[in-house]
């Protein structure tokens, strides 16, 4: 018989962890969706999207100290 050395935690704690992961996943999904370019009246190009994602990633890594 295998025993896991996992601490007992409440259901509320686990639910909060799952909700936090869901929120982060939604934010990541929203980041990589093309946004409308108001000046041109169309969605941003794949190149513009890649540049925006790279800039956002660079800023986030600078904030967390990586």
Secondary structure, DSSP 8 states (H G I E B T S, - for coil): ----------HHHHHHHHHHHHHHHHHHHHHTS--EETTTTEE--HHHHHHHHHHHHHHHHHHHT-
